[in-house]
């Protein structure tokens, strides 16, 4: 089989009647956009709302800032270090943020956590999985943190309640069986809340600034560019930490589910990180292709999109375009950096990626359900791959036609995605809501082979 799965000769074909046929060059997924089916609204606004004045916004869900002990023990938090930063919303000053670790329950309110990193109550890949299959042992620093937390009276009670909550909710034990467990039994089950590999990054606010009702949620796009940059930096630091603390992990999956149609359990902004013991099917497929064509991300992604006028925006270190051959309307944001690992990139390079991701979310709006997926080089791979983020708008439901033919109907063409985003980004930039240095549409320079990950382009 050809490494590019060529159902058709080219990734993008427009038929005489206007039907657009797409084939993703990396996955072989075939997608059609049929004329007359693309005028459906994208947003899914809340159907029933309550005035903000009538609710307790700090306790609206388990992720809200008044419920800090409803999550498992906090691993880290990102805090502001200089008071009111509203006047510096677009300053890009990374020194205004600090990651704080090792807090005990009585210290949680000493600082305001703009973003928190906590273990997932229900892990996809559990701590026991790593212990049983690999003989994983938590590192000494994590062991010391767990011991200090349990030695604290409030911390011990918090851990006990959290273990009980998980056992009851998961159905692993009945209520009577949980009640019969000794405190030692409960604490024996607590290791995953300190050394587990499935974490959640939680934003502070449930509702957008100035919200008047519960339908006005705080999303990635309602953050300021500075706040979003802090979220991205914090997420990258968490990924690096998961790699560092588990030597059996070749890949950390990073993603964000926004709104229930996209798989979110809470309509509260959060990202997830999952350490896994495989690279994943998507990565394995691309690695095989990459060995055959080391420059494929330039040739088949960024440059191909530019040749078909699908580029949406760029800056000096990142570029965004409308994706081809995806089941859902998709935006792709690529880092131009020669450094594949996000945690080794410069602050400027990371900020450039953040600004484009933020602009994409802001332009789509907070009512559009979406998945944000990160793709980066597996830590044990001997070849470079560019860091890229894919944002998929979950605005359609797969049906019988797709299941029977494996041809997917995408109601919005890549060209329509580009047009929607470009118009919105111009407006948002004029309003000062996104980074001011973004080059949009025809302002883009569109340098060929702009992704510098390929070592053969070192002289580029």
Helices and strands as residue ranges (DSSP letters): E 12-14, E 20-23, E 30-33, G 52-54, G 57-59, G 65-67, E 74-80, G 86-88, G 94-96, E 97-101, G 105-107, E 115-119, H 127-134, H 140-151, H 153-170, H 175-180, H 183-188, H 192-195, E 198-203, G 220-222, H 225-245, E 251-258, G 260-262, E 270-276, H 281-292, H 296-296, I 297-302, H 303-307, E 311-314, E 318-322, E 330-335, G 342-344, H 347-364, E 370-375, E 388-393, H 400-405, E 407-409, H 414-430, E 439-440, G 441-443, G 455-457
